Amino acid sequence: MFSNFDFNVIVRTLPYLFFEGMRFTLTLTAMATLGGVVLGTLLAMMRMSGRPLLPGVAASYSNLMRSLPLVLVIFWFYFLIPYVGQWVTGGSRPIAVGAFMSAFVTFTLFEAAYFSEIMRAGIQSVSRGQAAAGYALGLTYWQVMGHIVLPQAFRNMLPVLLTQTIILFQDTSLVYVLSITDFLGAASKIAQRDGRLVEMYLFAAVVYFLISFALSRVVKRLQTETAIPH
Amino acid sequence: MNYNWNWGIFWQPSPEGTGTYFDMLLSGLKWTIITAACAWFIALVLGSMIGILRTLPSRIANIIGTGYVELFRNIPLLVQLFLWYFVLPELVPRSMGLWLKQLPNAAFYTAFIGIGLYMSARVAEQVRAGINALPRGQALAGKALGLTVAQTYLYVLLPMAFRIILPPLTSEFLNTIKNTSVALTIGLLELTGRARSMQEFSFQVFEAFTAATLLYLLINAVVVLAMRAVERSVSVPGYSAGR
């Protein structure tokens, strides 16, 4: 069954797969994680602010995003961003946004909804007394958040944040629907050009598995290290 | 924004000639629901078995269970679907491969089996967590009563474990529904795929995606309400009073 398995095609295309494909996958994962965590933290803070309107807006946003399939959201933003760009810049025609840029914006905005739920749990994990003590010392809201609550929230949620990053890493493969050359896109292009579907898709699966598995081991170690000993 | 809105587009005939664009989206909705239901059946049955394997007092069972979960959890769903759809027919004997390739509705079978297996790993994790959340004394009490391992699971552990994990199972079911959209890459004509083809035929992109969005929200609402009713009807009085 593996008699005509062509390892050569993998070796031959390794530079393309990794320097073109995997580089994009990793860049997208890193940027969307960074942007998603920042935006998600702001959403969580809005949601817990107790001001009028803000909690409702944040909750609706994160519930809407989490109710929709990522593929649909990718399509939504791919077509919506040019019009939003036109509206922002006041141009006369929808601005041209590349598939790359569109993917970055989509993943950041989409993952922010998931990160906001994680950060909400993280902020709730810090006892209210600590924030109260901060205010009693005369600290402002941003000082209390920045120096007392958020550092602990991040620390407590680090394993969960990393798990979400692994999911995000796997989800980036869905940019395939925009014909972007991410790792899977690169493998798929070679597979179709050379008629080597078996080799390329199996290789892609192995690479995704190894990276996700290694990262999940790291998460497991973090969990045992940061766990409060009983 | 100079976009030509045309909400009447839904009532115009689609180029497929089998009805309006609205009918086209509804048929997508139908396939989304059927695929999700079949996938969820596989996920629930297999996931429960694998989850139980991981809690059994047997090293081999644990290793098999863990290996299964790690394998299906660490490969993106899209790649798994490609493996089932494009790679499997090449690896099996030639005649069987040909049969697989000529199967009518191959995208549907691939989608629900592939998504089912992918989700089963997640369900397994929930089932394991549910069983582990029970006090150790329950399994020991079953043993003391002279129940076999199978009886302990069937009559003591599982009924409570499944009640505990109902809320996370609801979200896994919702994930199953959302994940069916990935199958548009192998040609399944589900809701997102239908909205996309409506956009390609009619150029009314935002109407098409708005309709798909509303339909997804509708499915979500129905599932959440139904599962809440299930939770209420199976809850054991007094058990979760502390929470």
Interface residues (C-beta under 8 A of the other chain):
Chain A: M1 L64 S67 L68 P69 L70 V71 L72 F75 W76 F79 L80 Y83 Q86 W87 S92 R93 P94 I166 Q170 D171 S173 L174 Y176 V177 L184 S188 A191 L197 V198 Y201 L202 A204 A205 Y208 F209 S212 F213 S216
Chain B: M1 N2 Y3 E70 L71 R73 N74 I75 P76 L77 L78 V79 Q80 F82 L83 F86 V87 E90 L91 V92 L174 K178 N179 T180 S181 V182 L184 T185 T192 A195 R196 Q199 V205 F206 F209 A212 T213 Y216 L217 N220
